Every structure is written in structure tokens, then in C-alpha cells.
Amino acid sequence: MAKTSNDPLDGVELFTPAEKWRRRLILLGALVVAVGAIALASRQSTAGSGASRGGSIVQTLRPVDGASSVSATDVFGIDLESGWVGSLVVENNGRTFVIPDDETTMAQLGIDDESTLREIRQRIPIGNINQGQIFFRPGPGLAIEELGPGETCVTARYWPIADGPNGARITSWCFSVF
């Protein structure tokens, strides 16, 4: 028995093989764009000001992740919730620098004068100096005198003062130095 259909288009090709491939490529392209947009949105939600990194612990990243007009001597670092301390490691031009605790700037006190900072650091334990804010400004005689041009990535390890560094969390971000 022959198969019959009431559909008037039964057996009629609506698209040529070339049109079918074109439609498939368009759909594939749309899928790639959608996945890329989701990935970008996800990255930006954890970058930006840094407020969403590490929960509400990370208040600000300086400069923000992806910044592109950073000077070789600009301040960079992380502002954490009160009660947290940490350290910074910097990658610049293929070199890795561990920033000593005594070279981080006490931004919360508004002190940028290095001689004043050195004097205060001799009198206050490091954990109290950096409570919540870990910033570094490259300069003469410091771990980094000047950042080289190109991409710089910073990794901050941070932990609650009461717990110590064994359970440290990590946040990393990158920016471009001109």
C-alpha cells in the first residue's frame, strides 16, 4: 500500500542544500555569540570593582580587572572586608615579584610618604597595618621600582586575622601598563 499524505508540501524541498548549510552556519554563529556573551558577563560580574570576588570579602580591586591605562608607578592592590589580611604577588613582563608585607601602603591612613610609613611600620605589627587593605606603589628600593609596559597580573592571598594564612583565599586580576 502506498503511503499517502494530505500535506501539499510533502516531498517538496523547501531549502536547497546550500541554503541548509547557510542556516546551520548562522545558527552555529548565534550559538557561539551567545556562549561568548555569557562567558563575558560571568567574567565581568567577578571583575568590575571586585565586590563579588570572594563573596563580600573583596570590596575593591585597584585598578579594576582589565584596566588599560595604568601608569608604571600607579598604586595597585585589594581592599578587603575589615578583619582580613593578606599578601600580593605580581607578574610583570615574565617576572614574578612577591611584595613584602612591610612594602604595602597603608591606604586606610592616607599616608603616601615612604619615610613616615617606614617609621610607623617599625612600631605597629604588620597584621594591624594591613588590616583590610593591601596596596603597593612601585618605587625606588622596593620589590618593584617600576612596572614594565604590557600586561600585569596580581594575585592576592587573603585570610581572616583569627585563622591565619593556612585557609587563605585567592583572587587574581590583570591590567595593562603603558
HELIX and SHEET records of a PDB file:
HELIX    1   1 PRO A   17  THR A   46  1                                  30    
HELIX    2   2 ASP A  101  GLU A  103  5                                   3    
HELIX    3   3 ALA A  107  LEU A  109  5                                   3    
HELIX    4   4 GLU A  114  ARG A  123  1                                  10    
HELIX    5   5 ILE A  126  ILE A  129  1                                   4    
HELIX    6   6 PRO A  165  GLY A  167  5                                   3    
SHEET    1   A 3 VAL A  58  ARG A  62  0                                        
SHEET    2   A 3 PHE A  76  LEU A  80 -1                                        
SHEET    3   A 3 GLN A 133  PHE A 136 -1                                        
SHEET    1   B 4 ARG A  95  ILE A  99  0                                        
SHEET    2   B 4 TRP A  84  ASN A  92 -1                                        
SHEET    3   B 4 GLY A 150  PRO A 160 -1                                        
SHEET    4   B 4 ARG A 169  VAL A 177 -1                                        
END                                                                             
